[in-house]
C-alpha cells in the first residue's frame, strides 16, 4: 500500500519561503507523476503543481507560476515543493498526491487516487 507523508509546513510571514517535502513508500516511486494540491478553509481542493514520472515535465497553476517549483528525488523517494515570495492567499493545507499515470497532464483531484495527510502552511504578518 502506498503511503505519502508530507512535512515542512509552518507559519511564515509574507515574502518568506518554505520547502514542502513528501516521502513516498510502499510502491515504486518513479512510475507515476506526483502532484501538490492545496485547500483553504471553505474552498475546494485545488491543483498547485505536477511533475512527471521522470521529472522531465512539470505544470503549474497560474497562482504558482514563477513562485513555486516542484521537483523529485528518486534516490530519496521524495517530491518537493519549493515556495518563495509567499502571500497570505497561499495559506492552506497542502497535500501531496500520487497520480494514476506517469505524465504531467494529470491536474485534477480525480486524477490522483492516493493522498497524504496534508501539511498546514500559514502566511501571516
QUIMO-V735845 format. One record per helix or strand of 3 or more residues. SS is the DSSP state (2 for helix, 1 for strand). FROM is the first residue (numbers start at 1). TO is the last residue. Records with the same first field share a line. If there is no record, write none. Layout:
# QUIMO-V735845
SS=FROM-TO, FROM-TO
This chain:
# QUIMO-V735845
1=3-7, 10-12, 18-25, 34-39, 46-51, 58-60, 68-73, 78-83, 92-98, 119-123
2=29-31, 74-76, 88-90, 109-111
